[in-house]
Amino acid sequence: MKRLLLLVALVLAPLLARSETLDLVAHGTFNMNVPSGWTFSAQKMEENGYAITLSAPGETNAKCVVSLIYVPNPEAFTKERIQDEVLVAADQYVDASVEKKTVLRDFNVPNAFGYYCVFTDSSLVGKPAEHDNFKVVGVGEIRFSEDLTSAVSLLADDENGPEFKAMLAAISSIKIAKQK
């Protein structure tokens, strides 16, 4: 039995994500599990927050951008307001998409809520993949607290592919620990 568990651990180890943490000072601590092989980078956006980018390994054409934004005047928010904001942001993709409509989907993030929509670029369907020219875009927003929100972009060539699923898993792993 121990050998079987060791074998399973050795096989699964390369698939496991690593954890990345950012100190958001007064806004808490950001933690995300990064898919195995993916690159994590974070750029401070002056005093407004961070732009976090996950890039798929090698020549894989997928990228996730999470813009953590400090809300300057903390305010109460509702799920309906976040849904409306996502629909407004998504509207720019509808006409050129295969879907021709917006469908809100729920980001599964603990202790937060957020929504996203996915669109397939109709002009790229059936064409070969081209680096940094993505066939599928997901656009969304996650609200973590009254003073911390994020805009999310999921970019890939296949909504049902492993890269898109890896990005959703990374998003679902986000945790914000507030300062005590």
Beta strands, then each sheet from edge to edge (+ up, - down):
strand 1: 18-23
strand 2: 29-34
strand 3: 39-45
strand 4: 49-55
strand 5: 63-70
strand 6: 105-107
strand 7: 113-120
strand 8: 136-145
strand 9: 148-156
strand 10: 175-177
sheet 1: 1+ 2- 10+
sheet 2: 3+ 4- 5+ 9- 8+ 7- 6+
end
